[in-house]
Amino acid sequence: MILGDTDPHIALPWFWSTQGPIRLQITGLARPRDTSVVSGDPAAGRFSVFRYRADRLVAVESINRPADHVAARHVLAGDDLPNPLQVANPEFTIEQHTNRLATAN
């Protein structure tokens, strides 16, 4: 604002915690009524939950998938967000989505 910039900087919230063998990392802010799409293998304890509000990605909650967390921070800061159908595809990875965005620019 001092230099005349009228666009406020809004930081993307993120959080991490290590609880024994579990590494929890969250990017964005989810609400209880947001819909969820799981990517990864919950039975193996390595997965991410993509949280959507009105079909727009608003948060990614990762368990033991630090690469998903790093990629989610980049993706959520931009405008080209994966939709629920993309994430539901077993071949989808958010790292590949991020790499595709980097090569497109």
Summary of the structure (lengths in Angstrom):
residues: 105
radius of gyration: 14.7
end to end distance: 28.7
largest distance: 52.0
contacts: 270
relative contact order: 0.17
helix: 29%
strand: 34%
